[in-house]
Amino acid sequence: MLSFFRLLSALPIGLLHSVGAAMGWVTFALSPTYRRRFVANARQAGYGFGAVSAAVGHAGRMVFEMPRIWLGKLPRCTMVNEEVALKAYARGKGILFLTPHIGCFELSVQDAARRWSSQHGDITVLYRPARQAWLAQILETARNRPGVQAVPTTLAGVRQMIKALRKGAAVGLLPDQVPPQGLGVWSPFFGRDAYTMTLAARLALQTGAAIIVARCERLSWGRGYVLYLEELATPLSPTLEIAVQEINAAMERTIRQCPEQYLWGYGRYKQPRVESPAAAGESAAEGQA
């Protein structure tokens, strides 16, 4: 399977996007559950299907561009508001890059690392090891690209993130990812309570790191990507539950800037999974950040 991924990683990004868009619509047509969730999530945010139908194709593009982002030559990516990150690095308290499941979020960290890791150190990202052996092999190769340090969802992994921030380096997270039971709080997201991780807020409050919201949009016809950076509008509240709400609100604003590239089919409002005692002991790292 790794050989197949390497083969795909050598293909032009435009071709991968074309195939991916078609497969996105095939999946939408064949999966009633996915289709219902997509439409319901979009409606919850105030969008009719027509307004966000392009997101069906973009979900497929996301899947098919992964081999290129993980294993191949990184595609062209321009950056808007780079000075936001440079200013934050100059403060020396670290950067917490946050992005929802929008656009090519995998490229966000890769492009940032390509630009700044040589001067400011690796960007640390959190990942959950894959259960399938073939996927775990691919992720082990892909996640640790030059300038990126992937750490597992364990206490040791979270400690590495805190250490990186305190050294003035950067950390990347997807705060709209549903955490396991006991590692989040119920917080409004587009007007409906969603189980939301507390890790992002805890890291920021504990270390004083700057929060930068990132959004990496795909350009049409395989022309590359644009990475937008934006400072959090106001400092986080020192109260954890309010800080989590503020991060959710920031994610909402980012999604509304490009709703046609958000993963509306993601189970954002699902019930958190209950882990086995051993796994929960490892993942409790998040609650101790």
Residue pairs with C-beta under 8 A, 6 or more apart in sequence:
1 134
1 135
1 137
1 138
2 134
2 137
2 138
2 141
5 67
5 70
5 71
5 138
6 67
6 71
6 72
8 16
8 64
8 67
8 68
9 67
9 68
9 70
9 71
9 72
10 72
11 68
12 222
13 65
13 68
13 75
13 222
13 224
14 221
14 222
14 223
15 222
16 61
16 64
16 65
16 67
16 68
16 222
17 61
17 64
17 65
17 218
17 222
18 222
19 60
19 64
20 57
20 60
20 61
20 62
20 63
20 64
20 65
21 57
21 58
21 60
21 61
22 57
22 60
23 60
23 63
23 64
24 56
24 57
24 58
24 59
24 60
24 61
24 63
25 56
25 57
25 60
26 60
27 34
27 59
27 60
28 34
28 35
28 38
28 56
28 265
29 35
34 265
37 264
37 265
37 267
38 55
38 56
38 264
38 265
39 49
39 264
41 264
41 265
41 266
41 268
41 269
42 48
42 49
42 51
42 52
42 55
42 259
42 264
44 190
44 191
44 192
44 269
45 190
45 252
45 255
45 256
45 259
46 190
47 259
51 259
51 260
52 259
52 260
52 262
52 264
53 260
54 260
54 261
55 259
55 260
55 261
55 262
55 263
55 264
58 103
58 218
58 260
58 261
59 263
59 265
61 218
62 104
62 263
65 104
65 218
66 106
68 74
68 75
69 75
69 104
69 106
69 107
69 110
69 142
70 106
70 138
70 139
70 141
70 142
70 143
70 145
71 138
71 141
71 142
74 107
74 110
74 111
74 114
75 107
75 222
75 224
75 225
76 223
76 224
76 225
77 107
77 111
77 216
77 224
77 225
77 226
77 227
78 224
78 225
78 226
78 227
79 111
79 115
79 226
79 227
79 228
79 229
80 226
80 227
80 228
80 229
81 228
81 229
81 230
82 115
82 229
84 212
84 229
84 230
84 231
85 95
85 112
85 116
85 212
85 229
88 95
88 210
88 212
88 231
89 95
89 116
89 120
89 168
89 170
91 210
92 168
93 165
93 168
93 207
93 208
93 209
93 210
94 164
94 165
94 166
94 167
94 168
94 169
94 170
94 171
94 207
94 208
94 209
94 210
95 165
95 169
95 170
95 171
95 209
95 210
95 211
95 212
96 165
96 170
96 171
96 173
96 200
96 203
96 204
96 209
96 210
96 211
96 212
97 108
97 109
97 112
97 123
97 170
97 171
97 172
97 173
97 212
97 214
98 172
98 173
98 174
98 175
98 200
98 211
98 212
98 213
98 214
98 247
98 250
98 251
99 105
99 108
99 172
99 174
99 213
99 214
99 215
99 216
99 254
100 174
100 175
100 176
100 251
100 254
100 255
100 262
101 174
101 176
101 177
101 262
101 263
101 266
102 215
102 216
102 254
102 255
102 258
102 261
102 262
102 263
103 215
103 216
103 217
103 218
103 225
103 258
103 261
104 216
104 217
104 218
104 225
105 174
105 214
105 216
107 216
107 225
107 227
108 172
108 214
108 215
108 216
108 227
109 123
109 125
109 148
109 172
110 145
110 147
110 148
111 216
111 225
111 227
112 123
112 170
112 172
112 214
112 227
113 122
113 123
113 145
113 146
113 147
113 148
114 146
114 147
116 123
116 147
116 170
117 123
117 146
117 147
117 148
118 147
120 168
120 169
120 170
121 164
121 167
121 168
121 169
121 170
122 147
122 148
122 149
122 164
122 169
123 147
123 148
123 149
123 169
123 170
123 171
123 172
124 148
124 149
124 150
124 151
124 160
124 161
124 164
124 169
124 170
124 171
124 172
125 143
125 148
125 149
125 150
125 151
125 171
125 172
125 173
126 150
126 151
126 152
126 153
126 157
126 158
126 161
126 171
126 173
126 199
127 139
127 143
127 150
127 151
127 152
127 153
128 152
128 153
129 136
129 139
129 152
130 136
130 138
130 139
143 150
144 150
149 160
149 164
151 157
151 158
151 160
151 161
152 282
153 282
153 283
153 285
153 286
154 282
154 283
154 285
155 282
155 284
155 285
155 288
156 285
157 285
158 199
158 285
158 286
158 288
158 289
159 285
161 171
161 203
161 289
162 203
162 206
162 207
162 289
164 170
164 171
165 171
165 203
165 207
165 209
166 207
171 203
171 209
172 214
173 197
173 199
173 200
173 203
175 196
175 197
175 199
175 200
175 247
175 248
175 251
176 189
176 194
176 196
176 248
176 251
176 266
176 268
177 197
178 184
178 194
178 195
178 196
178 197
178 267
178 268
178 270
178 272
179 195
179 196
179 197
179 198
179 199
179 272
179 283
179 286
180 272
180 273
180 274
180 275
180 279
180 280
180 283
181 272
181 273
181 274
181 275
182 272
182 280
182 284
182 287
183 197
183 198
183 199
183 272
183 283
183 284
183 286
183 287
184 195
184 196
184 197
184 198
184 272
185 195
185 196
185 198
185 240
185 241
185 244
186 193
186 194
186 195
186 196
187 193
187 194
187 196
187 241
187 244
187 245
187 248
188 194
188 245
188 248
189 196
189 248
189 251
189 252
189 268
189 269
190 252
192 269
193 269
194 248
194 268
194 269
195 270
195 271
195 272
196 244
196 247
196 248
197 244
197 286
198 240
198 244
198 286
198 287
198 289
199 286
199 289
200 244
200 247
201 236
201 240
201 243
201 244
201 246
201 247
202 240
202 286
202 289
203 209
203 289
204 211
204 236
204 243
205 236
205 238
205 240
205 243
206 289
210 231
211 231
211 232
211 236
211 247
211 250
212 229
212 230
212 231
212 232
213 229
213 230
213 231
213 232
213 250
213 251
213 253
213 254
214 227
214 228
214 229
214 230
215 227
215 228
215 230
215 254
215 257
215 258
216 225
216 226
216 227
216 228
217 225
217 226
217 227
217 228
217 258
217 261
218 225
218 261
219 225
219 226
228 257
230 254
232 246
232 250
233 250
234 246
236 243
236 246
236 247
237 243
237 246
255 262
275 283
